[in-house]
Amino acid sequence: MTSKAGPGPPRARREMALALGCYGAYLLARAAVWNPRGRARASANAAAIAVAERRAHVDVEVAVQRAALRARGAVPLLNAVYAAGNVALSVGWLLLLFRRRDPGYRRERTAAVLVFLVALPGFVCFPTAPPRTLEGFVNVASPRGGGLDDPRLVRFYNPIAAMPSHHVAFAVVTGGGIAARRRTPAGRIAWWAYPVAVASVVVATANHFVADVAAGAALGVVARRVVR
């Protein structure tokens, strides 16, 4: 009598290789634009998005950030949620499904890989600096205190990859996956509201424009539909 095959070492190694391959592709995309010319393009693209949003009357980023900064202690909390919270939940969710041998793991992992990789050509062809680099915003990621702009951290991520928002795309994929497993309407609504909360954080920290959020949400929705 044979036991049910689980996520043993060979399968775990394959999944780890896939994750490292995705991150390697991300670093290659970063290397293609993280240079003086790429940074200049990113600043110009960010300014163009800001102008387009003003014309469309959806330029709410400054107002949202000012409202968030009025709350005492908001900046450290929002930075922590932006830098680690969203990523930890998405990765933790996949690890939980993997450990439980959940039959939906492959589908959820594929959706996550899709949103991760499909965004990379956009990061290369349309590098975009975050709005916090523009006049009128507070740069809450300042290197002082080990913010995201700290040179020791910048080497591990792409600071000019605001369009589309990876954070929001992953929130849609993860929130949708968890919502589908909730048994109560309240639970499903709560998890479908999770991407809205992430969108609020990325705008409040001036890490993404509304346009970035919309593009990231669309990417997440498409990925979920493809794997479904």
C-alpha positions in Angstrom: 0.0 0.0 0.0 1.5 3.3 -1.1 0.9 6.6 0.8 -0.2 9.8 -0.9 2.7 11.7 -2.4 3.2 15.0 -0.6 5.4 18.0 -1.1 8.6 16.1 -0.6 12.2 17.4 -1.2 12.3 17.0 -5.0 9.0 19.0 -5.4 10.1 21.6 -2.8 13.4 22.0 -4.7 11.5 22.6 -7.9 9.3 25.2 -6.3 12.4 26.9 -4.8 14.1 26.9 -8.2 11.0 28.5 -9.7 11.0 31.2 -7.0 14.7 31.9 -7.5 14.3 32.0 -11.3 11.5 34.6 -10.9 13.6 36.8 -8.7 16.5 36.4 -11.0 14.4 37.6 -13.9 13.3 40.6 -11.7 16.9 41.5 -11.0 17.7 41.3 -14.8 14.9 43.7 -15.5 16.2 46.0 -12.8 19.7 45.9 -14.2 18.4 46.9 -17.6 17.0 50.2 -16.3 18.9 51.0 -13.1 21.4 53.4 -14.7 21.4 57.2 -15.2 19.4 56.9 -18.5 16.9 54.6 -17.0 16.4 56.7 -13.9 15.9 59.8 -16.0 13.3 58.0 -18.1 11.6 56.9 -14.8 11.4 60.4 -13.5 10.0 61.7 -16.8 7.4 58.9 -16.9 6.4 59.7 -13.3 5.9 63.3 -14.2 3.9 62.4 -17.2 1.6 60.2 -15.1 1.1 63.0 -12.6 0.1 65.4 -15.4 -2.3 62.8 -16.9 -3.9 62.2 -13.5 -4.4 66.0 -12.9 -6.1 66.3 -16.3 -8.4 63.4 -15.4 -9.0 64.8 -11.9 -7.9 61.6 -10.2 -4.7 63.0 -8.6 -5.6 62.2 -5.0 -2.2 61.0 -3.9 -1.0 64.1 -2.2 -4.3 64.5 -0.3 -4.3 60.8 0.8 -0.7 61.1 2.0 -1.3 64.3 4.0 -4.3 62.7 5.7 -2.3 59.6 6.6 0.6 61.7 8.0 -1.7 63.5 10.4 -2.1 60.2 12.3 0.6 59.8 15.0 2.9 56.9 14.3 1.4 56.3 10.9 4.6 56.5 8.9 6.5 53.5 10.5 3.3 51.4 10.4 2.5 52.1 6.8 6.2 51.6 5.8 6.2 48.2 7.5 3.0 47.1 5.8 4.3 48.3 2.4 7.8 46.8 2.7 7.0 43.5 4.4 3.3 42.9 5.2 2.0 42.4 1.8 4.9 40.2 0.6 4.8 38.1 3.8 1.1 37.4 3.5 1.4 36.4 -0.2 4.4 34.2 0.4 3.0 32.8 3.6 -0.3 31.9 1.9 1.5 29.9 -0.8 3.7 28.2 1.8 0.6 27.2 3.8 -1.1 25.7 0.8 2.0 23.9 -0.1 2.5 22.4 3.3 -1.2 21.4 3.5 -0.9 19.7 0.0 -3.9 21.8 -1.0 -5.1 20.9 -4.5 -5.4 24.5 -5.3 -1.8 25.3 -4.6 -0.6 25.0 -8.2 -3.4 27.3 -9.4 -2.6 30.0 -6.8 1.2 29.7 -7.4 0.7 30.0 -11.1 -1.4 33.2 -10.6 1.4 34.6 -8.4 4.1 33.8 -11.0 2.0 35.3 -13.7 1.6 38.7 -12.0 5.3 38.7 -11.1 6.6 37.9 -14.5 4.1 39.7 -16.8 4.9 43.0 -15.0 8.6 42.8 -15.8 8.4 44.0 -19.5 6.5 47.0 -18.2 9.3 47.8 -15.7 11.8 47.7 -18.6 9.8 49.5 -21.3 8.2 52.0 -19.0 10.3 52.5 -15.9 8.4 54.7 -13.5 9.7 56.4 -10.3 7.3 56.5 -7.4 5.4 59.7 -6.7 7.3 60.2 -3.5 10.2 61.4 -5.7 8.2 64.3 -7.0 7.6 67.7 -5.6 4.7 68.0 -3.2 5.2 64.6 -1.6 6.9 63.5 1.6 9.5 60.8 0.9 8.7 58.4 3.7 11.2 56.0 2.4 14.2 58.3 3.1 17.5 56.5 3.8 17.4 58.0 7.3 16.4 55.2 9.6 16.9 52.4 7.1 14.1 53.4 4.7 13.6 51.7 1.3 15.9 54.2 -0.3 18.8 53.0 1.8 21.6 52.0 -0.6 21.9 48.7 1.4 18.4 47.8 0.4 18.1 49.3 -3.0 20.3 46.6 -4.5 17.7 44.0 -3.7 14.7 45.6 -5.4 13.9 47.9 -8.3 13.1 51.5 -7.1 11.7 52.6 -10.5 9.2 49.8 -11.0 6.0 51.7 -9.9 4.0 50.8 -13.0 2.1 48.5 -12.6 1.9 48.0 -8.8 3.2 44.6 -7.9 1.8 45.1 -4.4 -1.7 45.6 -5.6 -1.5 42.8 -8.2 -0.4 40.3 -5.5 -3.1 41.6 -3.1 -5.7 40.8 -5.7 -4.3 37.3 -6.3 -3.9 36.5 -2.6 -7.1 38.1 -1.4 -9.1 36.4 -4.1 -7.5 33.0 -3.3 -8.3 33.3 0.4 -11.8 34.8 -0.2 -12.7 31.8 -2.3 -12.0 29.5 0.7 -14.1 31.5 3.2 -17.4 29.9 4.1 -19.2 33.1 5.2 -20.1 36.1 3.1 -18.5 38.4 5.7 -15.2 36.5 5.4 -15.3 36.7 1.6 -16.1 40.4 1.6 -13.3 41.0 4.1 -10.7 39.3 2.0 -11.9 41.0 -1.2 -11.5 44.3 0.6 -7.8 43.4 1.3 -6.6 44.7 -2.1 -8.4 48.0 -1.4 -6.5 48.3 1.9 -3.2 47.6 0.1 -4.0 50.2 -2.5 -4.7 52.7 0.3 -1.3 51.9 1.8 0.7 52.2 -1.4 -0.9 55.6 -2.2 -0.6 56.9 1.4 3.1 56.1 1.3 3.4 57.8 -2.1 5.0 54.6 -3.5 2.4 54.3 -6.3 0.1 56.5 -8.4 -3.6 55.8 -8.8 -2.7 54.7 -12.3 -0.2 52.2 -11.0 -2.8 50.8 -8.6 -5.4 50.4 -11.4 -2.9 48.7 -13.6 -1.8 46.3 -10.8 -5.4 45.5 -10.0 -6.2 44.7 -13.6 -3.1 42.5 -13.8 -4.2 40.6 -10.7 -7.7 40.1 -12.0 -6.5 38.8 -15.4 -4.1 36.4 -13.7 -6.9 35.0 -11.5 -9.1 34.6 -14.6 -6.4 32.8 -16.6 -5.7 30.2 -13.9 -9.4 29.7 -13.2 
